[in-house]
Amino acid sequence: MKKILFILFLTASAAAFGSTTLPVGGLVVSPADSNIQYIGRLSFRNPQRPMFNWPGVEIRSRFTGTSLKMIAKPKSGYFVCRIDHAEPFKVAFNSERDSVVSLATALRDTVHSVRIVYAIEGMSSKRHAEFHGFVLDDGHSLVAPEPLPDRRIEFIGNSITCGYGIESTRGTDKYEDETENHDLTYAAQTSRRLNAVHTAVARSGIGVYRNYNGPKTGNKDVMATEYGNTVFGDSTEHWDFSRWTPQVVCINLGTNDFSTHNYDADLYKAAYRKFLQTVRSHYPSAKIVMLCGPMLHEKEEALQWTVLVALMSEFAKQGDNDIHPFSFSRQTGELGYGASYHPSYRQHTRMADELTPFLQKLMGW
């Protein structure tokens, strides 16, 4: 691997990994092909089967020919795919056996682009997605990818950033992989509007010091514990922060800390302060935006906002003037609800409407 434009590119010679012909026809292209771009946190312990479970991981490439298939590990879950400039669509890898899914057929015989986004978060810590390669028309190949935007954002968050229930239309619906879609979230929408690429380090139910419905004294498996992991739930492989250097980091944590009226604002503040120090240690030059999400009730929202403003002042007194609070409009139901009363797609769009101009002004974008 090597760092190119701060995006993960796994490079390997064709002689080392090569391409093979499927018995049914078609050319299998290895995940190690140098013309594949990977964006986000993936484990390349096995270069032939890159593994991931953070939402929003992207796989991009360009290819020649009239068709494209994707190979993934069984039960890898849902992905959003876009071919050229057509409308994105969702594909599922839910079979119990090896998965090969057709992404495009009957295309013009020319060069095409493909963008694939991991739509879910792999709720079980043991459920990891794996990408096993592409299948092209015989005699065709991947070609050099398009250059990526220079603007880079990292979103750190909980279920809101994951896109929990965003495709549901009733608040009473429960979580299902089928209705989670990170590519529709405020984070993804904001990134597209700003012509930026982003990564998401997010998990449903997670907090700064306390996870959803956790003890007042807090939980151990909070974001600070997971933030350094390449794959959620796997502490054996630490993420190399030099692989991805964002210019701005947006932290959307607090909704779970202040959940179920069993919280301690002082413990939240102390843990958030420490987490900010961790983020700053990895990204000395980035601007950091502390987001106040739309799901809290008025009392808890005001309490969180007070903490965030106080932390901004603390860091400013220490000479760090690049940490800023930002509050989304509280959801009222007028834009509907997603599953478990999470923000609907329309609410996420409003969030993007609010965050985009703030980041434009902050970053000069």
N, C-alpha and C positions, 0 to 999 in steps of 0.2 A: 504494500500500500504506500501511497505517497500523497502529500497534500497539494492540491491544485485548486486555486481560487477558494480555499478554505472548505471545499466540498470533498466528500469521500469519493475517491476513484480507486477501485481495486484494479491493479494492473497485473497482467500475467501474459506470457507469450502464448501464441496459438500452439506452439509445439508442446508447451507444458500441459495445457488443458484441452486445447483443440475443440473441434465440433464433430459430432457424430450424426449419422443418419438413422432416423427412427425406422423400425420395420414397416410402419404404415405410411412412410413417406414424410419428408420434411427434414430440415436441418436443425439439430439441437445446438443452441448457443449457450456456452457455459456462463454462469454468473460472474466468472472471473474475467470475462471479455473486457478489454480496456475501453470499449465504446459504451459501457453502461455507467451512468452516473447514479450514485447513492447519496441521498440527503437524509440526515438524521442518524440516530444511534443504531448501529447494526453490529453484531458480533461476526467476525470473519475467522473464527477459530477453524472452521471448515470452509475454505474459500468456495467450495462447490455448493455450499448450503448456508449462505448468510442468514442469520437468525435475528429476530427482533420482536418486540411486543409493545413498544411505546407507540402511541397513535401518531399518524401523520408522516411516518417514514415514506420516502419517495424513491421510486426507481424510474429513471428516465433514459431514453435512448432514441436513436433513429435507425431505420431499417429500410431495405429495399425489398420489392416484391409486392404481392397482392394479398398476403394474409399474415397473421401473427397469432401465435398461441403462447400462453404462459404456463409454466410448470411450477407448482408449489407443493409443500408438504400437505398431506391430508389434514383436514380440520384447521387449516391456517386462517380461515375466516373470510372477511369481506374486504374488498379493495374497490377503489374508484379508479376508473380508467378513462383516459382521453386520447383519442387518435387524431392527430393533426389538430385542427381547430373545431372539430365537431363537438357536440354536447357530451359532457362526461356521463358515464354510466357505471353502475355497480356490478361487480362480478363476485361470485361466491366459490370458495374452496371448502366445501363442507362434507365431502365424501370421506368414507373411512379408508379408502385406498388412494393410491397415487393420483394426483390431480393434474389434469391438463385441460385448460379452459381456452376456448377460442375467443380472442379479443377483436379480431377483424377478419373479414373475408371480402372477396370481390373488389378489392381496392384497385386503383389504377397502378400499373406496373412502373412505379417511380419511387422516390424517397419519401418516407413518412416518419412522423414523430410519434412517440408514445410516452405518456406520463401515467404512472401508477402510484396511487396513494393508499397506504394502509388505513382503512376507515375506522377500525375499532382499536381496542386496547388489550385484547387478550386477557379477559378478566381473571382467569385462573393463572396464578403465578407460574404454573407448569405448562401453560398453553402458549407456546411460542410459535410465531409464524416463521416459515422458511421459504426463501425464493430459490428455485432450482433451475431457472433459466428460461429461455425463449425457444420457440420452434418457428423457423422461417421456411419459406418456399425453398425447394432444392435449387442450388446454384446462386442463392442470394446471401446477404450478410448484413450485419450491423455496420453503420458508418459513423464517422465522428459526430459526437453530440453537439447540439447548439450551445453557445456560451450561456452561462447562468447569470442572472442579475447580480450586481455587486452588493446590493442591499441585503442585510442578513438580520433576522430577528429570532430570538429564542423566547418561546412561551413556556412558562412553568405554571402548572395549574392542577386543578381537580377535575371533577366530572364535567364541569361547564366547558373547559378547554378541550376535553376529550370529545365532546359532542354527544354526551349521554342523552338518549331519547329524543334527539333532534328531529327525527323523521316520524315520531309519534304525533298524534293530534289530540290526545287526551291525557290530562294530568294523572288520571288513575291508572294508566298503563304502567306495567312493570318494565324493568330493564330487559332488553333483548339485543343480541348482537345485530339483528336485522335493522334496528332503528337507530343505532349509533352511527355517526358519520362525521369524523373530524373535518373532512373537506368542506363541510357546510358551516363550520363554526365561525365565530367572530374573528378568531385567530387567522384562519385560512382566508376569509374574505378580506380582512385588513391587509394581509400580505399581498394578495393579488392586486388590490387597489393601489398599493404602494410600489408595485413592481418589485417585490422583494421575495426572497426565499426564506423559509422559516423551519425551525425544528420545534417539536413539542415534547416536553418532559412532563407528562401529566398522568394522573391516575384518579379514578373515581373514588370518592370517600376520603382522600388524603388531606392532611392539614400540615400546618407549620409545627404545632406542638401536640395537637390532638386531632385524631381522625373522627369521622362521623360517629356520633353517639358514644364516643370513648369516655374514659374516666376523666374527671376534672383535673387530675394531676397529669394527664397526658398519656400518649402512646409512644412506644419505641420505634415503630415502623412508619415514621412520618417522612415527609419529603427530604429532610436533611439526611436521613438514612439511605434513601434510594437515589439521591441526586448524583452520586458518584458512580452509579452502576451503568454499564453498557446496556444491560437488559434488566427490566424490572424484576425484582425478586431473586436476582442472582448476584451475590456479593463476591463471587470468585473472579469476576472480570471487571476491572475498573476502567471507566471511560477516560480516554485521553483528550483532555479539553483543548489541546492544541489543534485537534482535527476540525474544530468548528469554532470560529471566533465571531460572534454577533456584534453588531454595532449598538444594538439596544436589546435589553432583556425585560420582558413583561411578566411580572409575578402575580398570579391570580390565586392566592391562597388565603383562607380565612373563613370561608363559608362553613367548612366542616368544623373548624376550631370553635366557632360560636354557635354550633348546632345544639339542639335539644336542651337548651337552658342549663347546661352543666359545664360551664366554661370558667376560666380564670384569665381575665384580660392581661394581668401582669405576667403570667407565664407565657401567654401568646406574644406579648411584646418582647420578652427576653429571648424567646426562641426565634422570633422574626429578626431581631437584631443580629443574632449569631448567624442566621442563614444569609442575611445580606452580606455579612463579612465573608462568608464562604463564596458567594457569587462574585463579589468584588475581587477576591483573591484569584479567581480564575479568569476574570475579564476586567483588568485594571482600567481600560479605556472606555468601556461600554457605559451607556446611559442605562439606568435601571428605573423601571416604572412599576410602582406598587399599585395593583389594581384592586378596587373594592367592587366585588361582584354584585349582580342584580337580585340575588335570591334571599338576602337577609331581611329580617323584619326591621322596622325603623330603629328600635332601640339598639340592636346588635350592629346595624349598619353604622349608626352614629359612633358607637364604641370603637368599631374597627377603624373608622376614618380618623378618630382622635389618635389612635395608636400610630397610624401611618404618618400623619402629619408630625407627630412628636419624633418619630424615627428620622424623618427627613431633616428636622431641625438638628437633631443630635449629630447626624453625619455631616451636615453643613458646618457645624461648629468645629468639626475635626478636619475640615478642608475638602470634604467630598460634596460638591454641589451638583452632582449628576444623578441624584436619587430623587424621584418625584412621585407623589401620590396622584391617583386618578380614580374617579368614581363613576361607574356606569349608572344609568337611570334604573331605579328599582322596578322590577317587573310587577305589573298589576293584574295581568290576565287579559288585558285588552288585545294583546297580540297572540293570545292562546298560550297553551303550555305543551311542552314535550312530556315524555314519560317521567313519572314521579315528580311532577311539577317543576321539571327543569325548564330552562329557556327553550322556547320554540325556535324554529328556523327564522321566523319573522323577528323574534326578540334578538337573536344573534345578529341579524342584519342591522337592527337598530344599534346594537353594541358596536358593530363595525362602523356605522355612521358616526358614532361618537368618538371612537378611538382613532380612526384614520386621520382626521384633521389635527388631533392632538399630537400624534407622532410626526405628521408632516411638519408642523411648526417646531417641535422639539428637535427633530433631526435635520431640518432644512431640506426635506425631501419634497 
